[in-house]
Amino acid sequence: MFWHRSVPAALRVSAVVTMSLAIGQAAELKKETLNAWDAYLAQENAQVKGRAARQDSFLWTDADPKRREQVQAGGVIVEAVGERNPLHVPGGLIHHWISAVFIPGANIEDVLAITRDYAHYKDYFKPGVADAATIFKTPGRDEFTIRFVNPSVLSKTSLQGTYVSEFVRVSPDRFYSTSVTTSMCEIRNFGCPNEKQMGTTEGSGYIWRLYSTARMENRDGGVLLEMEAIALSRDIPACLQWFVDPIVRRVSRESIEKSLSQTSAAVRERLETCEARNRIIEQGNCSQHAGNSDFRAERLAIDAGR
């Protein structure tokens, strides 16, 4: 998820998507490919800041009444960004998807409690995340690592990424974050004695870079969460594009939908656990005071004074 994940959950989406392309031969990340990626992210960052500055268009969901109605009804919506997805750039592909979900009864802090809890990512986002850990954390910035796996791929390959996330509170009820890889490397023979970590520009090119944004707003008794997941991967050989492109689109859509659903489920489970714990505490307090005559007298005095 999402990336971001995006919160980090959204970042996970992009990794699972392109790892499913089992194009076995090695690929090298070239300078022109990286330049195209940097230019794309510069444009995306400008749009993220622009949305935050505008009161009437902070959320992508609100731009379409039908889209807003679908989200409020409890569905997860997913759409490709741009006329061409994936977008072909020199020597690579840029995959860009956006999604949204409404989580009733939750708020921004509930979502952040999940998306910034990296130690439990392997529980929230299994089986796609094998492990994750915090490097450092401040109120407005996190650095962390995630190791992705894809059980549907026969080769024993995983991805190890280091990320930086930055968090911005636009208003009491609006919030956004960005997450980007500072390094991404492929791990061959994952889980085997001969496990080997490749260089950041080496490997099969399933994933070279990841970026995600997340926007949240408290509204209508819950929180509306949007995620954008962007990934840079190797190009698809021209002779395979007719076959692989439709698969990339289908798997991308399914993966980001699953990531957002897992995030929503983790938030709702946390809320249920907190509610159950509060009930137990409340029941325990009632039992503790049930035989206390001073407590009963105090309650009678309070009730009489109402």
Sequence and secondary structure as in RCSB ss.txt:
>XXXX:A:sequence
MFWHRSVPAALRVSAVVTMSLAIGQAAELKKETLNAWDAYLAQENAQVKGRAARQDSFLWTDADPKRREQVQAGG
VIVEAVGERNPLHVPGGLIHHWISAVFIPGANIEDVLAITRDYAHYKDYFKPGVADAATIFKTPGRDEFTIRFVN
PSVLSKTSLQGTYVSEFVRVSPDRFYSTSVTTSMCEIRNFGCPNEKQMGTTEGSGYIWRLYSTARMENRDGGVLL
EMEAIALSRDIPACLQWFVDPIVRRVSRESIEKSLSQTSAAVRERLETCEARNRIIEQGNCSQHAGNSDFRAERL
AIDAGR
>XXXX:A:secstr
 B     SHHHHHHHHHHHT    S     HHHHHHHHHHHHHHHHHHHHHHH SS S GGGG HHHHHHHHTT 
 EEEE SSSSSEEETTEEEEEEEEEEEEET  HHHHHHHHT GGGHHHHTTTTEEEEEEEEEETTEEEEEEEEE 
TTSSS EEEEEEEEEEEEEEETTEEEEEEEEEEEEEEETTTSTT EE  TT S  S SEEEEEEEEEEETTEEEE
EEEEEEEEE   GGGHHHHHHHHHHHHHHHHHHHHHHHHHHHHHHHHHHHHHHHHHHHHHHHHHHT HHHHHHHH
HHHHT 
